[in-house]
Amino acid sequence: PKDFARRLAYYKDKVLMEGAFGILGKKTGTEDSLRKVYDEVSKTQKGQQEIHASHILVETQDLAQTALKRLKAGEDFAKVATDMSNDPGSVGGDLGWFTKDRMVPEFGEAAFKLNIGQISEPVQSQFGWHVIKLDDVRDMKAPPYDKVKDGLQKQLGQRQLEKMLTDLRAKATIVDNTKSVKK
């Protein structure tokens, strides 16, 4: 019974705190403040390029050379990738769209030097040997405001909460009562 009352009080406080934080997040995330954050973030993405590429990942340089020979002989990239690649995360070698910084440095450097349709020589990274094909290039664009609005509101609420907690900690007086407890 004593333990039950303590738990009940804890959960009551927790629900009240979560409700207060939810209200705080909604007050913080006004349309103007959300739009301002969105505009600031979208500015940082202008001028960045992203590429659509495919790759074949194998364990050795010899296997990478074998894959490259098959490609130079005219075989379809997706077929060779399906036959040879050790990357379970890509279908037919397709990696989708990405920016240079999303890949390990060796891969990113090699992929961003290619021209559309060009296939790289074997490139070694910590994952093995890659043969990369550049499929397309585009300027990176921010996602539409409507798709990120809810996430921005949560982020602003979290920032406000962190600021509030930091301010409360700075004003708090901490007393160590453990020294007066007898063992």
Contacts in CASP RR format, 6 or more apart in sequence:
PFRMAT RR
TARGET T0000
AUTHOR 0000-0000-0000
METHOD contacts of the structure
MODEL  1
PKDFARRLAYYKDKVLMEGAFGILGKKTGTEDSLRKVYDEVSKTQKGQQE
IHASHILVETQDLAQTALKRLKAGEDFAKVATDMSNDPGSVGGDLGWFTK
DRMVPEFGEAAFKLNIGQISEPVQSQFGWHVIKLDDVRDMKAPPYDKVKD
GLQKQLGQRQLEKMLTDLRAKATIVDNTKSVKK
21 157 0 8 1.000
21 161 0 8 1.000
22 157 0 8 1.000
24 157 0 8 1.000
24 160 0 8 1.000
24 161 0 8 1.000
24 164 0 8 1.000
25 153 0 8 1.000
25 154 0 8 1.000
25 156 0 8 1.000
25 157 0 8 1.000
25 160 0 8 1.000
25 161 0 8 1.000
26 153 0 8 1.000
28 153 0 8 1.000
28 156 0 8 1.000
28 157 0 8 1.000
28 159 0 8 1.000
28 160 0 8 1.000
29 152 0 8 1.000
29 153 0 8 1.000
29 156 0 8 1.000
29 157 0 8 1.000
33 156 0 8 1.000
34 149 0 8 1.000
34 152 0 8 1.000
34 153 0 8 1.000
34 156 0 8 1.000
35 145 0 8 1.000
37 152 0 8 1.000
37 155 0 8 1.000
37 156 0 8 1.000
38 142 0 8 1.000
38 145 0 8 1.000
38 148 0 8 1.000
38 149 0 8 1.000
38 152 0 8 1.000
41 142 0 8 1.000
42 142 0 8 1.000
45 140 0 8 1.000
45 141 0 8 1.000
45 142 0 8 1.000
46 139 0 8 1.000
46 140 0 8 1.000
47 139 0 8 1.000
47 140 0 8 1.000
48 99 0 8 1.000
48 139 0 8 1.000
48 140 0 8 1.000
49 99 0 8 1.000
49 100 0 8 1.000
49 112 0 8 1.000
49 137 0 8 1.000
49 138 0 8 1.000
49 139 0 8 1.000
49 140 0 8 1.000
50 97 0 8 1.000
50 98 0 8 1.000
50 99 0 8 1.000
50 137 0 8 1.000
50 138 0 8 1.000
50 139 0 8 1.000
50 140 0 8 1.000
51 97 0 8 1.000
51 98 0 8 1.000
51 111 0 8 1.000
51 112 0 8 1.000
51 134 0 8 1.000
51 135 0 8 1.000
51 136 0 8 1.000
51 137 0 8 1.000
51 138 0 8 1.000
52 95 0 8 1.000
52 96 0 8 1.000
52 97 0 8 1.000
52 134 0 8 1.000
52 135 0 8 1.000
52 136 0 8 1.000
52 137 0 8 1.000
52 138 0 8 1.000
53 95 0 8 1.000
53 96 0 8 1.000
53 98 0 8 1.000
53 111 0 8 1.000
53 114 0 8 1.000
53 132 0 8 1.000
53 133 0 8 1.000
53 134 0 8 1.000
53 135 0 8 1.000
54 77 0 8 1.000
54 78 0 8 1.000
54 81 0 8 1.000
54 90 0 8 1.000
54 92 0 8 1.000
54 93 0 8 1.000
54 94 0 8 1.000
54 95 0 8 1.000
54 132 0 8 1.000
54 133 0 8 1.000
54 135 0 8 1.000
55 81 0 8 1.000
55 85 0 8 1.000
55 87 0 8 1.000
55 90 0 8 1.000
55 93 0 8 1.000
55 95 0 8 1.000
55 107 0 8 1.000
55 130 0 8 1.000
55 131 0 8 1.000
55 132 0 8 1.000
55 133 0 8 1.000
56 64 0 8 1.000
56 67 0 8 1.000
56 77 0 8 1.000
56 80 0 8 1.000
56 81 0 8 1.000
56 84 0 8 1.000
56 85 0 8 1.000
56 87 0 8 1.000
56 93 0 8 1.000
56 130 0 8 1.000
56 131 0 8 1.000
57 85 0 8 1.000
57 86 0 8 1.000
57 87 0 8 1.000
57 127 0 8 1.000
57 128 0 8 1.000
57 129 0 8 1.000
57 130 0 8 1.000
58 64 0 8 1.000
58 67 0 8 1.000
58 84 0 8 1.000
58 85 0 8 1.000
58 86 0 8 1.000
58 128 0 8 1.000
58 129 0 8 1.000
58 131 0 8 1.000
59 86 0 8 1.000
59 128 0 8 1.000
59 129 0 8 1.000
60 129 0 8 1.000
61 122 0 8 1.000
61 124 0 8 1.000
61 129 0 8 1.000
63 84 0 8 1.000
63 129 0 8 1.000
64 122 0 8 1.000
64 129 0 8 1.000
64 130 0 8 1.000
64 131 0 8 1.000
65 122 0 8 1.000
66 84 0 8 1.000
67 80 0 8 1.000
67 84 0 8 1.000
67 131 0 8 1.000
68 119 0 8 1.000
68 121 0 8 1.000
68 122 0 8 1.000
68 131 0 8 1.000
70 80 0 8 1.000
71 77 0 8 1.000
71 80 0 8 1.000
71 119 0 8 1.000
71 131 0 8 1.000
71 133 0 8 1.000
72 119 0 8 1.000
77 92 0 8 1.000
77 93 0 8 1.000
77 119 0 8 1.000
77 133 0 8 1.000
78 92 0 8 1.000
78 93 0 8 1.000
78 94 0 8 1.000
79 92 0 8 1.000
81 87 0 8 1.000
81 90 0 8 1.000
81 92 0 8 1.000
81 93 0 8 1.000
82 91 0 8 1.000
82 92 0 8 1.000
82 93 0 8 1.000
85 92 0 8 1.000
85 93 0 8 1.000
87 93 0 8 1.000
94 135 0 8 1.000
97 138 0 8 1.000
99 140 0 8 1.000
100 108 0 8 1.000
100 109 0 8 1.000
100 111 0 8 1.000
100 112 0 8 1.000
103 111 0 8 1.000
104 125 0 8 1.000
104 126 0 8 1.000
104 127 0 8 1.000
106 123 0 8 1.000
106 124 0 8 1.000
106 125 0 8 1.000
107 123 0 8 1.000
107 125 0 8 1.000
107 130 0 8 1.000
107 132 0 8 1.000
110 120 0 8 1.000
110 123 0 8 1.000
110 130 0 8 1.000
110 132 0 8 1.000
111 120 0 8 1.000
111 132 0 8 1.000
111 134 0 8 1.000
114 120 0 8 1.000
114 132 0 8 1.000
114 133 0 8 1.000
114 134 0 8 1.000
115 134 0 8 1.000
116 134 0 8 1.000
116 135 0 8 1.000
116 136 0 8 1.000
116 137 0 8 1.000
117 133 0 8 1.000
117 134 0 8 1.000
117 135 0 8 1.000
118 133 0 8 1.000
118 134 0 8 1.000
119 131 0 8 1.000
119 132 0 8 1.000
119 133 0 8 1.000
120 130 0 8 1.000
120 131 0 8 1.000
120 132 0 8 1.000
120 133 0 8 1.000
121 131 0 8 1.000
122 129 0 8 1.000
122 130 0 8 1.000
122 131 0 8 1.000
123 129 0 8 1.000
123 130 0 8 1.000
123 131 0 8 1.000
123 132 0 8 1.000
124 130 0 8 1.000
142 148 0 8 1.000
END
